[in-house]
């Protein structure tokens, strides 16, 4: 059935740390409390920011990954996310033009695929007229990409903001200055080794969102911002049929009833995954390993996503109902699949940052450690080496790896994937398969490697 192009904007910045996350959250919450049906989207592989988007709007937040997903799937997911919304706001990643090691997958790539204009968030602390040169450079760098507006962030005074606005006004076809947000040292989001602290762990999340919304509502022209999104939709593509790739999951359907671990230790599951499974006829249920819950006895497959099991290793090790439930599933041949943190819990032991070893499920010959941390980060191209629940041997996936755990012992056993990096370099085998149990440190994003 034909659908109208989604009204959307992309919030981007010249670099990380410019304030685009808090600006995005402020916009989403401010619009929501004004009665505007706003939806959030996050660019790229990120499990933390989408939870803050959900808290700001009360609605799911989809990850759209222009490195791992083809353009028609990006557009389909954007349409699905924006169904029933007045405006959809996509938060970028890193700097506007920054992508993977092969140069693809940037926020600019997403904006181009969707045909959405970019709102540039500029951290102007320590500069004035020079900010106009940054705007002009970003506007010219990629022909065809629309830098429709600018939000000045961390301004020192009204005069400071006026100086920058006057300089931008001298540019040829200058973008609109949507607002100037003053410095606020009392609004920030705490971080840990994989990024921001999870939304549900923030001590006063609602107060943070309200404070961000207050700043945006006071200092940003929300009516003008909404009109830019509406103009983009009006001038964009004609109504189109949503391609069938919208519900194609990053993970194949693991079973008819899939039990998914979900709590603070296992929070890294894209919203699109269970929704896509359900759209293809599967049912899903959730259980909390931290509450010592086992997978539903009715489930015929189990999915352990990533998260922060290292912060709860002692508690998980003592939760016998949870661990025995996993063992029972494996013993009866039910597929059990773990990613990153879920992979570590399927192993024999997890060594925490203090050097204490905690026994895990023992379903895979694996011991991991946080005592000697090493960062592993980047996109991966993966192919299965043998038939598994993920498909026949040779099934290809686009994936992302981000963890600090090191492998102390792995195997003997059959590796799950043959992988390369984004440049198709550094080939290696990774992950393990034992019977119906499989896992690796990879977060799978989409079926087809690009």
N, C-alpha and C positions, 0 to 999 in steps of 0.2 A: 504494500500500500504506500503511495507517495507520501512523503513527509516534508515539512518545511525545514530549511536550514536552521540549525540551532543558533540562537542569539548568544554570542560568546565573546569574551575578551581574554587575553593572555597577560598575566602580570609577570614581568621580567625585570632584570636588573643587569648592570654591567658585570657584577661579580657576586659571589656568595657573601653573606654578611651585610648586604645593603638594606635589609629590612623587609624583603618582599613577603616573607611568611607572615609577619605580624600585620603588614598592610593588607594582605589577602584575608587573613582572619578578621581583621577589623571591617573590611568591606562586606564579607559574608554575613557577619553578625549584625552590622548596621542595617544592611538591606533586609535581612530576615525580620528584625524587630520593627521595621517599617511596613511589614506586610508583603514585601516583595519575595516571590518564590525564587530564591537564589540557590544554585548548586555549585559545589566545588569539584574541581578536577586537579589532579597532581600529575606533573610531567615526570616521566621516568620511573626508575625503580626506587620507591620510597614507601616504607610502611608506617612511618611516624607521622608525617604531616597530614595524611588523609584522616587519621583519627581526630586531629584538631579540626579539620574541615567538617567532619560529621558532628562534632560537638557544637560548632558554630551555627550549623544549619538544621541539625536534626535529621539529615538525609545522607545516604551513602555517598562516598567519594570514590570515583573511579581513577585508576592509574592509566594514563595513556602514554605509551612508550614508543617514540618515533624511531628508535633503533631496532626494537624487537618486533614491532607491529607494522604491517603494510598500511598505506594510506587509507584504503577502503575500510579496514578494520578500525582505524583511528576515528574516521568519520562516523562509522556506525556506533561505536561506543560513545562518542560525543553526543550523537542524537539520542541514544538511549539514556545517557545521564541527564540530558536536558529536557527530556519528555515531561511536559507539564510545568516546566520552569519558565520564569520571566527572563532570567539571564543566567548564564553559566560562566564561572570564572575559573580559569586554569592558572594554577601557580606554576611558574617555571622552575628550572633547576640550574644551579650555578649561574654563570653569565649567559646572556641571551644566545650567544653563538657557540657556547662551549658544548662539546659532545663527547662521544667515546673516543678511544684511541685511534679509530679509523676515520674520525672527523664527522661521523653521522650521529643522529640522535639528539640534537640540540633542541632547546626551547623554540628557536627560530624554525626548525624543521616541523615542529608540531603546529606552530602558527600558520606556516605555509600550507601544510596538509589540510588544515581546517578552514583556511581562508579567514582567520580571525585577526583583528588588529591587536597590536601590542601596546600595553601601558607600561612605560619604563619607570621603575622606581630608582631614583638617584639619591644616594647618600651624599649630601653636599657639605658635610662637616669638613671644614678646612679649605673650602674653595668657594668661589662666587662665579665670576664671568667664565671661568674655565669649564664650568658645567655645561655651558652652551656648546662648546667644542665637542664634548662627549656626546651630546644629543645629536649634533650634526654628523659626527662620525658613525654613530649607530644607525642613523636614518639613511645614510648613503651606502653602508657596507654591503647590504644585500638588496639589490633592486627587486621591487615587487613586494617586499615586506613592508607592511604599514606600521610605522610608529605613530599611533594616533594621539597619544597623550603622555604626559609626564607628571609624576607625583614626586615632589621634592621631599626628601626625608631628612630628619635631624637638622632642621634649620635653626639658626641661632637667634633670629629676631625677624620681625616683619620687614625691616630694611634689607636684611640678608636675602630673604625670599624675593623681595622686589628687584634687587640687583640681578639675580639669576633670571627672573621672569623677563626683565627688560632685555637681557642679553639674548635669550632664546627668541624673543620677538623679532630680533634683527635677522634671523635666519630666513632663507627662502622656504616658503611653505612650512612655517614652524608648526610643530604639534601643539595641541592645547595643553596649557598648564592646569591640571585638574585640582591642584591643591599643594599646600606646603605644611608638612607635619613637623612641629617643633620637637626638639630633643626631649626625651622622657626617659630618664635613667631608672625609673621605677617599673618599667614594663619590659620584661624579657622572659624567655623560655629557657629553663635549665637544660643542660646537655649531659650526655654520658658517652661512653666509648663508641657507640654505633650511631650517634646523632642526638636528637632531642630526647628528653625523658618522655615516655608515653603519656598520652593525654589523660588516661584514667589515673595516672600516678601524680599528676600535678595537684598540689595541695589546694589550690583555689582556682581551678580552671575557669569557672564561670566569671569570676571577678576579672581574670586576665582578659577574657573575651569581651566583657563589657567595657573595660578600660580601653582596649584597642578600638572597639566600636565608637566609644565617645570621642576619641581622637580623630577618627576618620570622619565621623558625622560632623564634627566641628570644623575640620580643616580641609575636607575634600568635597568637591561639587559632585554629589552622587547623581543628580539629575543629568548632568552632562556626561558622566561616565555611562549611565544607562543608555543615553541617546547614541553614544558611539557604538555600543553593541547592537542596537536596533538598526543603525545605518549600515553596519557591516552585514547583517542578515538580509536587509532589503536589497543591498547591492551585490550579494553573493550569488551562489548557484541557484538555479531554479529548483523547485521541489524535486526530490529524488527518491527512488526506492531504496530502502535500507538494505544493504547487502547482507547475505546470510552469515557473514563472518562475525557479526556483533556478538553472538552467543558462543563463538568458538573459544573454548577455554584455553588458558595456558597449560593446564593439565588435562589429559584425557579423563573421561568419566571413569572413576576407579571402581564403581559398583552401583547397584540399584539403591542402596541405602548407605551413605558415606558418613561415618562418625568423624567429626573434626574437633581436634583439641583447640580450646579457646579460653585463654585467661592471660594474666600478665606474663606468664612464662612462654606462652605460645600465641602471640598476638599478630605475627607477621603473615597474614593471609589476605591477599587482595580481595576486595569486595566482589570483583567480577567473577572469581572462581566459583563460590557456591551458587551465585545467581545463574551462571552459565550451566552448571551441573543440573540445577533445578529446571532450567529452560529446556534441557535435553531429556527430561523425564525422570531424573534421579531425585531421591529425597535425601535431605541432609539433617543431621542432628549434631548438637554440640555438647562437649563434656569438658570439665575442668580438672586437669591433672593435679593442680595445686589444692583443689578441694577433695583430692583422693577419689575422684570419680573414674570409673572405667568406661570404655566405649559401650554404647547401647548393645544389648544382647541381640537386637534385631539387625544390627549393622552387618553388612557383608564386606566392608572395606573401612580402613582407618587412615586418616591423614593427620600427620603431626607437622604443622608448619613451624617456621622459625620463630625466634623471639629471644628471650633472655633467661633460658634455663640455668645458666651459670650463676645467676643471682639467687636462685632458689634450689640449688643442687641438693643441699642437705634435706630440705623438706620433701623434694621429689623422691629422693632415695628412700625415705621412710614411708612413702605412700604405697603400701603393698597392694591395696585394692586396684589402684591405677596400673601398677607395673604388672601384676598378675593378670589383669584384664588384657593388656597387650600380649602377654605371653600366651594366654588362652587363644586369642585371635590367630596368632602365628601357628600355634599347635594344630588348629583346625583348618589351616590353609587359607585363611582370609588374608587378602592383600593388606599389608601395612607399609605405608610410604612416609618417609620423613625427610624434611628439608632443613638444612643448616642446624638450628637448635634441635629440631626434631630428630635429625640424624644423630646428633650427639647423645640424645636420650635413648636411642635404640642401641647404643653401644654398651660395652661392658662397664666402663667407668668414666666419670667426668671429674677432672681435677680443677678445683676452683682457684681463684686468684691468690689465696693464702697457702696453696699447696696441699690442701686436704682432698683426698680422693673419696668420691661418692659412688657407690654401685648404682648402675642404671639397669635397663631392661635386659641387657645381655643377649639381644636378638641378632646383633652383628658383632664381628670381631673387631672392636674399635675402642680405643681409649684416647680421649682428647683432654687438652689442658689449657687453662688460662693463666697458669703460673708464669709462663714465658710467652708473652703475647707477641703476635706478629700479624700485621694487617694484610689481608687478602682482599683485593678490591678490583672489580672490573666486569665488563660484559664477557660472556662466554658463549661459544657455539658448541653444542653438545649432541652426540649421537649415542643411542643405546648400543651396547655391545652384545646383548643377548635378549631374547624375548622376555618381557616383563609386563606388569600391569600397565606400563606406559606405552606398550605397543610392541610390534615385532622388532627384531634386531635392525639397527639402522634408523630407527625413528629419530627425527631431528627436532631440536628445540633451541630457541633463543633464551638465554638465561643470564642471571646476574649473580655475582659472588661478592659478599661483604661480611667478613668475620675476622675476629682476632684470635680465635682458638687455633692451637696447633695440634697436629696429630702425633701422639706419642707412640701408638701402635695401631696398625690397620692391616687386617688380614691374619692368616691367609684367607682368601675368598675371591669371588669373581667380581671384577670392577663393573660398575654400572654404566659409566659414560666414557667415551673418548671425547676430549675437549680441546679446543684452541681458544685463544683470546679473540678480541674483536678484529684484530688484523689477520686472523687465521694463522697465527704464529704460536710458538711454545706449546706444541701438542703434548698431551698427557692423558693418563687414565685417572678417573676419580670416582668415588662412591663405592658402594658394595651391594651385592645381592646375595641373599641366602634364602632359598626356598621362596616363600611368598613375601618376604621382607626385603625392602630396598630403600636406599637413601643416599644422599650426598650433601655436600655443602652448598650446592647450587639452588637458587630460587628460580624455578622455571617460569617464564613469562608467556611464551607463545609456542605453538606447536612447530611452526616452520621457521628454521633459521633463515635470516635474511642475508 
